[in-house]
Amino acid sequence: MERRRSFPDVLAGGIFVLIGGAFVVGALGYELGTPTRMGPGAFPLLVGAAVAALGLAIVGKGLVAGEVISFGPVPWRAVAVIVVAVLFFGFTIRRLGFVPTTAVTALLTTLASARVRLLTAVAVAAGLTVASTLIFVVGLQLRIPLWGPWLGF
């Protein structure tokens, strides 16, 4: 009887274990406190332990009851467009301002899919720009200029 292993599950579980372990190690540098009066290291320790435990469970599932999953081709166009959009946002937010930078970033990431039409992408970008402006600038009151100096505002 052949055992089937799932490499993606083992890999993902291993990443969870590493991230959870890093949180546990980082939390040990802070005071843990007592169960009734927790210190600053207690919550990261508990979350890290939970993430590591979930990772171990995923690794176990991948080793015992894995299923072979064939991945399709990597959508390199989408990967490249999303990376460019994130870099664009990071490099231009202070110079163009929040509204135009968010609009262009949302438009680029929406157009990363070959199945999205231009009109749909523009509508999604407009909606995300309005929602982001309301959440971050109005609601959370982040001090980000709406329009940047490159636009003359």
C-alpha positions as CSV (number, residue, x, y, z in Angstrom):
1,M,0.0,0.0,0.0
2,E,1.4,3.3,-1.1
3,R,1.2,6.3,1.2
4,R,0.4,9.6,-0.6
5,R,2.0,12.7,0.7
6,S,1.1,16.2,-0.1
7,F,4.2,18.4,-0.5
8,P,2.2,21.7,-0.5
9,D,0.6,20.8,2.8
10,V,3.9,19.8,4.3
11,L,5.5,23.0,3.0
12,A,2.7,25.2,4.2
13,G,2.6,23.5,7.6
14,G,6.4,23.9,7.9
15,I,6.1,27.6,7.2
16,F,3.4,27.9,9.9
17,V,5.6,26.1,12.4
18,L,8.6,28.4,11.6
19,I,6.4,31.6,11.9
20,G,4.8,30.3,15.1
21,G,8.2,29.3,16.5
22,A,9.6,32.8,15.7
23,F,6.7,34.4,17.6
24,V,7.3,32.1,20.6
25,V,11.0,32.9,20.7
26,G,10.4,36.6,20.3
27,A,7.8,36.5,23.1
28,L,10.2,34.9,25.5
29,G,12.2,38.1,25.5
30,Y,9.2,39.8,27.2
31,E,7.8,39.2,30.7
32,L,5.0,36.6,30.5
33,G,3.3,37.5,33.8
34,T,0.7,35.3,35.4
35,P,-2.5,33.9,34.1
36,T,-4.5,36.5,36.0
37,R,-2.2,39.4,35.1
38,M,-0.6,38.7,31.8
39,G,2.5,40.5,30.7
40,P,3.4,41.8,27.2
41,G,4.8,38.5,26.1
42,A,1.8,36.3,27.0
43,F,-0.3,37.0,24.0
44,P,2.4,36.6,21.3
45,L,3.5,33.4,23.1
46,L,0.0,32.0,23.0
47,V,-0.6,33.0,19.4
48,G,2.8,31.7,18.3
49,A,2.1,28.4,20.0
50,A,-1.3,28.1,18.4
51,V,0.1,28.9,14.9
52,A,2.9,26.3,15.4
53,A,0.4,23.7,16.6
54,L,-1.8,24.3,13.6
55,G,1.3,24.0,11.4
56,L,2.2,20.7,13.0
57,A,-1.4,19.5,12.3
58,I,-1.1,20.5,8.6
59,V,2.2,18.8,8.3
60,G,0.7,15.6,9.8
61,K,-2.2,15.7,7.5
62,G,0.1,16.2,4.5
63,L,2.2,13.2,5.6
64,V,-0.7,10.9,6.3
65,A,-3.6,11.7,4.2
66,G,-2.1,13.8,1.4
67,E,-3.6,14.1,-2.0
68,V,-1.7,14.8,-5.1
69,I,-2.6,18.3,-6.5
70,S,-1.4,19.4,-9.8
71,F,-0.7,23.0,-10.1
72,G,-1.4,24.9,-13.3
73,P,1.0,27.3,-14.9
74,V,2.1,30.2,-12.8
75,P,0.3,33.4,-13.9
76,W,3.5,35.5,-14.3
77,R,1.7,38.4,-15.8
78,A,-0.5,38.7,-12.7
79,V,2.5,38.3,-10.4
80,A,4.5,41.0,-12.2
81,V,1.6,43.5,-12.3
82,I,0.8,43.1,-8.6
83,V,4.5,43.5,-7.7
84,V,4.7,46.6,-9.8
85,A,1.4,48.0,-8.3
86,V,2.8,47.5,-4.7
87,L,6.1,49.2,-5.6
88,F,4.2,52.0,-7.3
89,F,2.1,52.6,-4.2
90,G,5.1,52.6,-1.9
91,F,7.2,55.0,-4.0
92,T,4.5,57.5,-5.0
93,I,2.1,57.8,-2.0
94,R,3.8,60.9,-0.6
95,R,4.4,62.5,-4.0
96,L,1.1,61.8,-5.8
97,G,-1.2,61.7,-2.7
98,F,-3.5,59.1,-1.4
99,V,-6.4,59.3,-3.9
100,P,-4.4,59.0,-7.2
101,T,-2.0,56.5,-5.8
102,T,-4.8,54.3,-4.5
103,A,-6.7,54.6,-7.8
104,V,-3.8,53.6,-10.0
105,T,-2.8,50.7,-7.6
106,A,-6.3,49.4,-7.5
107,L,-6.6,49.7,-11.3
108,L,-3.3,47.8,-11.8
109,T,-4.2,45.0,-9.5
110,T,-7.6,44.6,-11.0
111,L,-6.1,44.5,-14.5
112,A,-3.8,41.7,-13.3
113,S,-6.5,39.2,-14.3
114,A,-6.9,38.7,-18.0
115,R,-10.6,38.1,-17.5
116,V,-11.5,41.6,-16.2
117,R,-12.7,44.2,-18.7
118,L,-11.5,47.8,-18.5
119,L,-14.9,49.2,-17.5
120,T,-15.1,46.7,-14.6
121,A,-11.6,47.5,-13.5
122,V,-12.3,51.2,-13.5
123,A,-15.4,50.7,-11.4
124,V,-13.6,48.5,-8.9
125,A,-10.7,51.0,-8.7
126,A,-13.1,53.9,-8.1
127,G,-15.0,51.9,-5.4
128,L,-11.8,50.8,-3.7
129,T,-10.4,54.4,-3.8
130,V,-13.5,55.8,-2.2
131,A,-13.7,53.1,0.4
132,S,-10.0,53.4,1.2
133,T,-10.2,57.1,1.6
134,L,-13.2,56.9,3.9
135,I,-11.6,54.2,6.0
136,F,-8.0,55.5,6.3
137,V,-8.2,59.2,5.9
138,V,-11.7,60.0,7.2
139,G,-12.3,57.2,9.7
140,L,-8.8,56.5,11.0
141,Q,-7.6,60.0,10.4
142,L,-4.3,59.1,9.0
143,R,-2.2,62.1,8.0
144,I,-1.7,61.3,4.4
145,P,-2.3,64.1,1.9
146,L,-5.2,63.3,-0.5
147,W,-3.4,65.1,-3.4
148,G,0.4,65.3,-3.5
149,P,2.9,67.9,-4.6
150,W,3.5,66.3,-8.0
151,L,-0.1,67.3,-8.9
152,G,0.3,70.9,-7.8
153,F,-2.3,70.7,-5.0
